[in-house]
Amino acid sequence: MSETRAKPLWDITVSTAENRTPDFSVISQYTCLCHGTDVKKSTRKLRIIVVTGDRFGAGTDANVWITVYDYQGSESAKIKLDNWGNDMEQGATDVYEMEVDQSFSRPARIKLWRDAYGLANSWFLDRVEICDSEGGVSYFPVHRWIAPFTNYLFYEFDSHLPQEDPNKQQREVELEEKRRDYQIAVYIEDGPAQCAELPSDEYFSHQYKLDIVISKTSLLIRSKLIDLRTPDKWTTLEDLKNIYQFCLEKPKCIDYWREDWWFGLQRLQGCNPVVIKLCTEIPLKFGVQSTLIEPFLEGMTLAEALAKKRIFIIDYWILKDVPCKDGRTLPAPIALFYMNKSNVLLPIAIQLFQRKGPNNPVFLCSDHQEVWLLAKMFFNNADASYHQSCTHLGFTHLLMEGVALCTHRNLSPSHPLFRLLAPHFRFLMAINARGLKFLVAPGGWVDKTMTIGCKGMFKIMKRGIRNWRMDRNGILPNELKSRGVNQPDILPNYPYRDDALAIYHAIHRYVSKIVNYYYDTPAKIQQDSELRQWRAELVKDRKNGGIGLLGVPGRFGMFRTVEEVVDTMTVIISTCSVGHSAANFQQYEEYSFPPNYPGMLVGEIPHDKVPRNIVSYLPNKDVTLDTMVITKLLSSGGTKPLGHFEVQYLFDPVSVRAAEEFRQELHEIHEQINRRCESQDFPYPWLDPSIVPNSISI
């Protein structure tokens, strides 16, 4: 066919950095131009809408040509995409037009080609949309860098299993390039797999990075004002409480942190609500005696309370003998809780080290107030250490980086499962690279503000990852069942469980619709070479160059059923959204008042029941302010809410409908949580779908 230069339909560049879904309100005002009187009756016009990606260096000065093919095999003229002005800039939408014969049917595929003209000729193309003047829109998602002097073919929706892709060679070449860019490394000895070097495709967008810098600068300025007005060392709790009147808001815990019911509430709706277990028997290493705790059981014997499922336990065996920064000591406590007749969870006994003995007393809720309070503070010091090492950093940020890395290396951008997962990996590697460089590095925030320091954090993380299994810890119903807290009549006021399960099941239904559509027969799973390689690298030992995840569903080294694929995808999406949100977004509320949830305590851990001055155990002002600033920054919002994607990857009708139904279900969950929160004195909004982001980006 002959080459034609595209006529500028209008000179328009619309920023779509924050909204990738088609903006027909912008396009519709120009629709009339598609019916110009100079068009011959034997032809009609197509609008070619080109969306350039919003990432570093995405825009191009190169010359670009396109050819369109319909479902009958007809071919359009090859046209040059060129408007007046500077088009195809980063994050922009440009619109062109072409004429086709009246007999030209629905566009089925496009061929793109560009040269290397200009200093900035690299080009990352998000998608192409073709609007027919007689109605109908065809979507060609691309999400790729377009190399010069290369013919690219993209089919409508560009979502194919490898065995069904008519463009296998292009697919294989792209995956080879991805494997070179996304290489596996293990930087923490015996730790999780990470990306060897952050690829430019994973950088923060300019706006997102700017927002983080502005937020941090504002917080640092406010903390400086506090620094100038307060003493270096806290002498009373009132000194500490006074800092909130200057700038940062007062956390709710200040009024309640001494209370036993508040300590119990932290286990159910704090930032580490994933460790409380139903107790069926008292461990032999726990030196608690039934006669000591039965006075707190409202007339029941210990045996009766255990039988009625009223006793709960947290055992931090994983923290035993953890090496800490500067020779500090971390407790490895065991705590016993009782659910009273008013369904309030109360702590009744705490042992601060694993081995019972005369120098390791069991602290009781009936002990002297300051003795019991200090025991609870040291328990929370241990809880905070586990929270940051495993629940937050280890089991969300770093485990999911390995999954994202494996996905880029083994699933083509055209694979429907890549398109399903991609929105949930947005900025994940970028925030991890930044966090490990500035927060979890020698001399960084963790070393300064936490008892364990980086050395202890990595030790705890390694122990945790060694015991983490996707089939037990990742599949949420199984995880709750493993702790004996999956039934609503056990811990009836457990909002983390109830909200996380509601969203998990919604994710499962959403994923199931898409996976069942593409794998409509079991044979397609076995024939999918990319999926097979993806799973193989996911479970391969890290020492042999794999990601090293345990318990990934499947048998005999591969997925066998659709349900196994659905479960795996659901765990990944749930961890990147629900799992991270539960661990992250109330950190300021928990950590900003050190006695409530201390990342660091100074002084020797008590080995007796002598009352001590609580304030003397608190870190100094600098540590407190550093804790406040970073936890406030980490508690800020991330990407768009779950289901509302910054970049749309799936355009086929089944997936689009599944996403719409998913958003509707999430909205219903949001309304349920809102109604519950309105009636509660201490609401738990942290898993409201309207604030749960798609990905781990902060």
PEWO-V45874 format. One record per run of one state. SS is the DSSP state (H for helix, E for strand, L for the rest). FROM is the first residue (numbers start at 1). TO is the last residue. If there is no record, write none. Layout:
ss,from,to
SS,FROM,TO
SS,FROM,TO
//
This chain:
ss,from,to
L,1,2
E,3,5
L,6,12
E,13,15
L,16,23
H,24,28
L,29,30
H,31,35
L,36,42
E,43,52
L,53,63
E,64,70
L,71,74
E,75,75
L,76,77
E,78,81
L,82,91
E,92,101
L,102,106
E,107,114
L,115,123
E,124,132
L,133,136
E,137,145
L,146,151
E,152,155
L,156,161
H,162,164
L,165,167
H,168,181
L,182,183
E,184,185
L,186,193
E,194,195
L,196,199
H,200,202
L,203,205
H,206,229
L,230,236
H,237,245
L,246,251
H,252,255
L,256,259
H,260,269
L,270,276
E,277,278
L,279,289
H,290,296
L,297,301
H,302,307
L,308,310
E,311,315
L,316,316
H,317,319
L,320,324
H,325,327
L,328,333
E,334,339
L,340,344
E,345,351
L,352,356
E,357,357
L,358,359
E,360,360
L,361,361
E,362,364
L,365,368
H,369,410
L,411,415
H,416,425
L,426,427
H,428,438
L,439,444
H,445,449
L,450,452
H,453,467
L,468,468
E,469,469
H,470,474
L,475,475
H,476,482
L,483,494
H,495,518
L,519,521
H,522,527
L,528,528
H,529,539
L,540,541
H,542,544
L,545,549
E,550,550
L,551,554
E,555,555
L,556,557
E,558,558
L,559,561
H,562,584
L,585,586
H,587,591
L,592,600
E,601,601
L,602,613
H,614,617
E,618,618
L,619,620
H,621,634
L,635,640
E,641,641
L,642,652
H,653,678
L,679,692
E,693,693
L,694,698
//
